[in-house]
Amino acid sequence: VYKRQDNNNPEMTKQLGSLLGKNPEILGVVGPYSSDASLVAGEAYRQEQLVAISPISTSVKLSNFSPYFFRTVPNDTVAAEALANYAIDQLQVKKAAIFFNSKSAYSQSLKSEFLLALSQRGGRLVTTIDLSDPNFDAGKSIKIAEENGAELLMLAPNTLMLDKALEVVKANNQKLPMLAGDDVLQAKTRAIGGQDAEGMILASPWYSDSDSTSDFQTRAQTLWGEEVEWRAALAYDATQALVAAMTNNPTREGIRQTLGVFGFTANGASDTVSFLPSGDRLADVELVRLVASPNDQYGYKFIPLSKQPDNSKVKP
């Protein structure tokens, strides 16, 4: 195991990709983290014919990006369609305001895919708000959204802009229903968003399911002493896929070929891992809702909609 950290900096990621690629002892990489980093580092890995499996990068630009790039997280199209369908079918609203970061490949991707999915269902975008704007003001942004007829707020920040997205949650004060992408699915949202975020619907690439036949959750909680979140689970899946491919054919080209073969599977945290020809994972997302939970350390927790009564039309 060779561990290096790039601090999610694209330039450092590019340099690290080249460094790892030139080391013949390294047969595969779990990472990079962000879509921006993967888009940069992927070129280096391609040139060195080194497989990278990202647990986090969801941008649609990474589909068919490189024969040496795979990911264990569903791409943004999957999440966007699930959220748009929920808006139309359950919330019965069609006009959305989107909050995003124009400087993030992930954020731009989720925004565009949600807009496309919403428009295909007869909905439309009434305004976009750039969280990275130096003049951004959450209160004014909510007012703009309402003046433009927004019936729904879609939060698509990257982690860097999560604090600003939570300002939007507070300023909204439960007036408009809210949807959000996976970067909002963090403990900080539960701790800071609190009552203002209650009822928010998020697209989760993975959810800790006590009904799963996998013992990953139990073992992980024993090891780390805390609850498991989706990033850790999908990093585990990436590692399992890489190990399985490496066991089958321990060469760089052998690993690439093994991962790309139709029918390849590896045992993941809660489900099998397999890939489409595009390098995307063959998987869906789980919609979760933030609900009050007095016994939780934050007072709120994310619960899959599949485990809740459908009262979405009554309360957002």
Salt bridges, closest charged atoms under 4 A:
GLU43 OE2 - ARG46 NH2 3.33
GLU48 OE2 - LYS22 NZ 3.07
ASP89 OD1 - ARG121 NH2 2.70
GLU146 OE2 - LYS175 NZ 3.56
ASP163 OD1 - LYS188 NZ 2.95
ASP183 OD1 - ARG231 NH2 3.36
GLU198 OE2 - LYS315 NZ 3.58
ASP209 OD1 - LYS307 NZ 3.75
ASP211 OD2 - LYS307 NZ 2.92
ASP215 OD1 - ARG219 NE 2.92
GLU227 OE2 - ARG190 NH1 2.89
GLU229 OE1 - ARG231 NH1 2.93
ASP237 OD2 - ARG281 NH1 2.76
GLU253 OE2 - ARG256 NH2 2.54
ASP280 OD1 - ARG71 NE 2.65
ASP296 OD1 - ARG190 NH2 2.79
